[in-house]
Amino acid sequence: MNTNAMLPVGTLLQGGKYRVERQLASGGFGNTYVVVNIKFDDRLALKEFFMADINERGDDGTTVITYNPKVNADTFTQQLRKFEKEAQRLYKLRNEHIVRVHDLFDENGTSYYVMDFIDGESLSERIKRTGQPLGEQEVRSILNQVLNALETVHAQGIYHLDIKPANIMQQADGTVKLIDFGASKQLEADSRLTTAPVAYTNHYAPIEQRNQDLQRIGPWTDLYALGATLYNLLKMQRPPMVDVLDEDELNAAFTFPSGVSEQMQQIVRWMMTPQRKRRPQSVAEVRQFLCSVVEDDDEATIIAKPQKPSVSASSGKRHSWLIPLVVVGAALIGYLIFGLLPRHNDGEAIMTVVIGDADTSAIPDSTITVNGVTFVMKGVQGGTFQMGSDDSEADGDEKPVHQVTVSSFRIGQTEVTQELWQAVMGTNPSSFKGAKRPVEQVGWNDCQDFIRELNRLTGRHFRLPTEAEWEYAARGGNRSSGSKYAGSSSIDAVAWYRDNSGNQTHEVGTKQPNELGLYDMTGNVSEWCSDWFCEYSSSSQTNPTGPSSGSNRVSRGGSCYFNAQICRVSVRGYWAPDHRGGGNLGLRLAL
């Protein structure tokens, strides 16, 4: 670290708003500091634009000046604009696994942005410190968290383009955050990438990035780098540059420690496939593959689990997906024997499977136990539905009715109970005590703390459902009978609400379930969703997640305090994220 190129400790910025507490790092394009927001006594990180090759400090020790301005001034200005765009992109990305930017300002002849201070270390620093690779369970947790971040990044039309262990920070509680968006690119209005070259890191960048083939960069580019990162974490070795290897070298290049599962090996090979079109094309594809693992519980029988293609450098031949066949009846056997499975355009077989009933493309339920408490996540097959209501009882924020398509997911069979919250958090904030009653008196922020700890304990990726997922599931998904409430047009059959609850919660699962086998989606407690609240659009949407920011988070489902009209499946509630309600705000998990 070149301390001579950095601001002195104690320097005040923004008229005394921030004070430099510590110098953290210096690099080719910037310096990083720990600063204190004096007014709030809050520690933050500060990034300063400073080009090591062409900048120096003025005589006052703070001003940034440029060597040979006639030659370097344009370069400095161009790179400064990129630095400011990086800050602006990060500011728009609201995700717990992305470092958050709070401020951007000009001072001392350069620009600064203020972001969260992460009290931890990068994954590359951790491996170097411990001299040990990471175990698969922890790597899966990291994978799920980075995928969560990339969902938000890619939804904004942004590609990170420099995912590697050094750019993933880990806190003491295991939470990871994706940092350093200096190489990132954003789609322009004409949906074509800017023509400026992109930086890259050898062994983590795929061939399209190294060749600066910007028209071929996409989500699959980040997923390649993520696969290379997983390999490094599992093996503690530099990932192979797969596109320069022949087939024999390629097969020998991917070796894993003995404890790494076949599924994890497959996902790494798939993500690092040299041909971009044969990699996963989206985060959703990776998640679908991860969810396809056979569940080790009483609910899941035998599941058709697609095996993604192994990496190959051979001449253009496609590997078929290896599909463990599930015998579910004579009709399906006939399809298999006579080769009549429908096919994608590229020749890969599509397979649908019966699991427990006649729903031929269902995903399995999962039964999960945490610290002795067992709960069920019900599989919900994706589909398209009309979201909202325009009937005579509908409020304005339920309109306009609009078409929404959601992908398959899992959702809690019941609301999160007090015993599950206690098993994960060690506390029970509820006002109406009872192990099998839903937890309540929890704000949206409290739910995020609970989910982070649950994910750490299980190595899975639980989350709150989106508002669209919630309404689709409450209506009964593709089995919906069109009821006003979740499972019936007679509210007393399915819900604890104002007229029958005695103004208190009741044990979950004691009323009738809806068409998907979900209990209490009407009444008992209102359930937090992941979205910020906003007015509906009339346009059709696929997997909507709401706006990127706002002041209130959505809640759904009515509660034991609400009348029948407010318990309809289309009714929307919204509260500040730290609002805990008065015994009527809880949650239901999604997976």
N, C-alpha and C positions, 0 to 999 in steps of 0.2 A: 504494500500500500504506500503510495507516494503522498506522504502527509504534506509536503510542500505545495502540492497542487490542490489542497483541500482547505475549506473554511476552518478557521481556528475554533476550538471549543469555546463556547460562550458567545459566539456571534449571534446577534439578534437580527431577525428578518421580519418583513411585513410590519414594520413599525413597532416591533417588540412583541408581536403575536407569538412567534416561535423563537426558541433558543436552542442552539446546537449543543447537545449534551455529550455526544460521542461521535467520532469518525468511525464508520463501519468498513467501507471498501471504496477503492478507486479502480476504474477500468478505462477502456479505450474511449468510451463515449459518455462517461458520467461518474459522479461521486455520490456515495450514499452515506447518510448520517442518521443517528438517532436524535430527534428533537423533542422538545417539550412544548406543548401548547400551554403557555403560561396561565392563561385565564382559567382553563379547566384542569390544569395539572395532569395532562394526558400525554403519555409517551407515544410518539408516532415516528414513522420513517420519512426521510426527505431525500428525494433524488434530484441531483443538480446536473444540468447538461454542461459537460466539460469535455472537450476533445483533447486527449492527451498529446496528440501529435501537433496540434496547431494552437492550443490555448495555453495561457499562463496567467498568473495572478499579477494584478497591478501593484503599485507601491503601497496601497492601503491594505493589502492582504486579502481583500474580498472581491474586488472588481475582476471580471473575466475579460481578458484582452486576447487578441489574435496575432500570432506571429505573421509577419509579412502580409498585411491585409489585402494588398493588391492581388495576391495569389490565392489566399485562403478564405476571404470574406464570403464568397458565394457558397463554398463548401460548408462553412459554418452555418450560414443561413438555411441552406437546404436541410442539413441534418437537424438543426434546431426545430424546424417545422415537423420533421418526423417524430422528434421527441415529444412535441406538444400533441401530435395526433395520437401517440401511444397513450398519453395521459387521458385524452378525451375518450378513447376507446375503453380504457379501463374504468373510467367514471361511469360509463353506461352499463357495465357488466356487474349486475347485482347477484352474487352467488357466494355462499359461505366458503367455497373452495377456490376463490379468486381474490387476490389481494385487492382491497378496495381503496380507490383514490378519493380524497376529500377536498383537495384544493390544488389549483394551478395558478402560478403567478410569475411575473417577470421582475427581476431585480439583479443588480450587479452586472448588467450587460448580458444576462443569460436567463434561462427559465428554470423553474423548480416545480415539482409536484409533491404533494404530501399524501401519504398513504398509511395504511395500517402497519404497525410495527409487529412483526412476527417473532415472538420469543421462542426460537427454536433453531433448527439447523436444516440445511438442505440434505436431500437423500444421498448425494455424493459425499458430503461432509460426514454423514453418519457412517457410511460404509468405510470411508477412510479411517475414521476414528475407531470403529469396532474391529475392522479387519474381517468382518463376517458378512455373508450374504443374508438376505431377509428370508424368512419362512414364507411358504405359500399363502397361509391364511392372512398374514399381514399384507402381502403383495396384492391379494384379492381386495382387501379393504382399500388399499391405495388406488388400485385400478378403478374401483367403483367411485371413489371420490373424484379422481381426475376425469372420468367419464361424465360425472355430474357437472364439473366445470366446463367441459367441452360442449355439453348440450347447450349451455348458456352462450358460450363463445360462438358456436356455429349458427345458433339461431339468430345472431346479430349479423351474419354474413362475414364473420371474422375468422381467420385462421391464425393460430399461434405461431407455428412454423419453427419453433425451437424447443420442443418438449424434450427434456433430458433430466437425469437425476439432479443436476445442479440447479434446475429451474423449478423444482418441487420442494417447497419448504414443509417441514414437519414440526408440529408443536408437541409438547410433552404428553398431551392426551391422545396423540395419534392422528389428530386432524391434519390434513395436508392442504396446502394452498399452491395454486399454479401462479408463478411470478414471471417477470421479465417478458413483456410483450413488445420488446424493441424490434423484433423481426416480423411482427404480425402484419398481415395484409387484410384489407377490407374490400369487399365487393363494391364497385362503383355503381352508379345508377343504371349503366348499360349492362350490368351483370358481367363485366369483364374485369379481370384484375388489372391494377395499375402496371405500367411497364417498367417501373423502377426495379432494379435487381433486389433479390432477397438474400439475406445472410443465411448461413446454415452451419450445422456442426456435423463433420464427417462421422459416419457410423450411426448417426441418428436421423439423417436426412435421406429420403428416397431419391431415386435417380431423377425424377421430374424436377425436384427442387435443386439438386446439385447442377443439373443442366440448365437451370433458369428457364425451364419450359413452363412459364407462368400460366398459360391457358389450361394446363393439365393439373394445376394445384387445386386441391379441394379437401374436404373432411378426411379423405383417405390418406392424405399427406400427414396430417397430425396423428392419425391412427397408426401409421407406420412408425413414427417416432415414439409413440406410446408403447408399441410392441417392443421396440428396441430397448426402451427404458425398463420394461418388465424383465427382459432377458438379463440386463445388467444387474438388476436387483436380485434376481434369483441365482445368477451364476457368478456374480462379482467379476465378470469379464467384459471387455469391450465387445459390443454387438458386431457380428459380421456384416460386411457390406455385400449383401446377397447378390446384387446384380452383376458383380464382377467374378462370381464363382461359377465353375461348371457344375454339372449335376452331382458328381461324386464328391466334390469339395463342399457343395451345399449340404448334402446329407450329413457329412461329417461335421459341419460347422455348428449345427444345432444339437448340442448335448446339454443335458440338464442334470442337476443333482437327483439322487435316487428318490427323494421324497416328493418330487414335483409330479402332480397328477397328469394323466394323459390329456385331460381337457385343457389344463393350463398350457401344456406344450403346444397343443393344437392352436390355441388362441394366439400365442406368440408367433408361430409360423404363419398363420393366416394373415395377421396384421403386417407381417414383414414380407409378404409376397412381393417379388420384384414388380410384377405387372399390376399397375394401379387398379385396373378394372376387376381384378380378382381378389383384391383386399376387401374388407368390410367397407361399405360405402357411407356408413353413418354410425353414430353412437348407438342408434336403435338396433342395428344389426348385431353389434357386439353384445348388447344387453340380451337380445333374443337368444343368442348362442349360449351365453352364460346361464340363462334361465332354463335351457334345455337339458341340463344335467339331471339325471334320475334322482328324485328326492328319496331320501332314506326314511320314509315314514309309512304309516298305515294307509294314508289316502292315495298316494301315487302307486299305480300298479306298474305296468311296463310302458315306457315312453319312447316314442320315436325321436331319437336325438341326432340331428344332422351333424356329421363330422365334416368340418370345413377342410378344403383341399390343403395338402401338404405343399410347402414351398418347393418349386422346381424351376430350374433354369433350362429345361429341355425345350425343343423347338416347337412352341406353340400348341402342343397337345394339352387338352383340358383334362384335369383329373375329375373324375366323377365324385360326387359326394357319397361317402360311405354311410349308408342308412341302416342301422339295426332295425330289422323288420319286426313289426308288432302284429301278431296274429289276433285279429279281433272279430273274425267271422268269415264265413265262406265267401261272401261277396268280395272282401278285401283280398282273400287268398286268390280268388279268381283273377283279380287285377294284377297281382304279383306274378302269377304263373304265366299269364298271357301278355305280360309287358304292357299293360294298358294304362299305367300311371300317366297322368298328364304331365307335360314337360314345359319348362321355360324355353324361350327362344334359343338359349345356348345349350340346350340338351340336358340340363340338370333336372332330375325328377322332383316333382312336387308330391308330398305325401300327407294325407290327413289321417288322423288316428282317433278312434273312439276311446274315450277314457270315462268309464263309469256310466255313460248314457249315450243317447243318439247324437249328441253335439259333436260332429265329425272334425272339428278343428279346435277343440277345447285345449286349454293349458291346464296342467294338473294343480290341485291344491297342494299347499305346503303346511305341514305341521311342525312347529318350531318350539323348542324348549329353552328357556333362559333362566338360569339360577332356580330351576325347579318349577317354573311356571310355564305352562304349555298354552299356545294359542294357534289359531288356524288362519292362513291366508288363502282366500278363495280365488281360483283362476277365473278371470273374466275375458272371454273372447272379444276382440275388438270389433267395431262396427260403426255404422253411421246412424245418427238419430237427429231429431228436431229438438234443439235445446231452447229452453225458455217457455213462456206461456203468453197467450193473448186472450185468455178467457176472461170472463167478467170479474173474477176475483184477483186477477194479476195486477201487481204493482208495476209502476213504470220501468223499474230496473230489471224486470223479467222480460222485457220486450227490447227489440223485435225477436220473434222466433227465428232461428237460423240453423242451418245444417252444420253439424259437427261430426267429424270422423275421429275416433280414438283407436289407438293400437291396443293389442292385448296387454294385460297387466294383472297383478294380483292385488287384492284389497282385503283388509281384515274382516273376518266373518262377524266380529263384534267390535264395538268400541273398545279402546284400550281400557283395561280394568285397573282398579286400584292395586290389585296384587301384582300385576305386571309392572306398573309404574314403580311400585315399592321394590320389586326385584331388580330393577335396572338402576333406579336413582337412590334407593335407600331412604326415601321419604314418601309421605302421602299427604298432599296438600288439600285433599277433598273435604268438603263440608258435610256431605252425607256419607258417613263411613260405611264400608262394606267391601270385603275382598273382591266379590264378583260384581259389584256396582262399577259403573264407569268412573274413571278418574275425572275430576273437574277442578275448577279453580286454577286452570292452567292457561297461560297466555300462549300466543303463537311462538314467541321467543322461547318460552319454557319447553314447548314441544320440540323445538329444534335441538335444545340441549338433551332432551330425552332420546331423540332419534340418533344424535351423534354417539351417545353412550351405547345405545342398543346396537348400532352398526359396529362399534368397536368390540363389543362382546361377541357378536355373531359372525363378523366378517362379511355381512350382507349389506345391501344398499336399500334400507327402508327409507321412506320419505312420506310426506303428506300427499294425498291425492290432489291432482289438479281439480279445479272446479268442474271442468267438463267430464273428467273421469268419475267424479263423485256423482254427478247427476245421471250419467249413463248407467252406472252401477245401481243407483237408487231406483231408476225406472225399470230395472230388470235386464239391462243389456239387450242382447239379441233374442231374449226370451220374454220381453216386456209384454204385459197384457194391457198396457195403457192406463194403469190405475192412477188415481189422483195422489195417493200416498205410496210409500215404498212397499209394494206387495199387495195392496188392496185399496178399494175405494171406500172401505169401512175403516176409519182410523182406529177404532177401539180394538180391532183385531191385530193391529201391527205396532201400536205405539203407546208409550206412556206420555200423555200430554196433560194439559191443564185440567180437563174434566175427569180424569181417572187416576192421576198420579199422586194426589194429595200434596202437590207442589214439592215433590222430592224425587230423586232418581230411584230407579229400581235395578235389581240384578239384570245383567245383560242376557239376552237370549230367552227371555220368558214370554215374549209375544211371538206371533207367527213370523217366519222369515219371508223375504220377498222371493221373486222367481229365481234368483241366483243363490238362494240360501243365506242371504245376509240379514242380520238381525238389527233392529233399532235404528235403521237409517232414517226413519221418521220418529221424532220424539226422543225422550230420555235426556241426552245432552246435545247441544249444537256442536258440530264437528268442524274444526279448522281445516281449511284447504290451503294449498301452497300459494295461490294467486294473490296479487294485489287486486283490489276491487277497481273496476272501471265499468262504464256503460257498455252494453252489448253493441256489436256491429251486425249489420244484416248480411254480411258476406259469409260464404261457406268457409270453414276452417278445418285444419287437420292438426290434432294434438295441440290445441291452444294452451298457453301457459300464463296468459294475462300479461299486463304491461310490465316493463322492467323496473318500475318504481311506483311509489304511491304513498298514501298515508294510512290506509286501512287494508287489512287482510280479510279474505272472504271466509265466512262460516256458513254451514248448511245443515238442514235437517230438522229445524225446530227444536223444542226441548220440552221438559216436563212442565215448564211454566207457560208455554205458548198455547193459544187456541188452535183449533183445527185449520183455520184458514192460513195461519202462518207456518203450519207444518207441511204444506203441499211440497212435492218434490222439486218444484221450480222456484220456490221462494229463496231469496238470497239475503244473507246477513253480512255485516261487515263491522270490524272493530279494529282499534289500534293494536299493533302486535304485542304490546305489553299489557293489554286488558285481559283480566282473568275471569270476568263475569261474576255472577253471584250464585255459583253452584250449577251453572248451566252451560259451561264451555269445556269441551273435551276434545278428543281426537280419535281418528281411525287411521290405521297405517295403510300405506300402499307399498308395493314392492315391484 
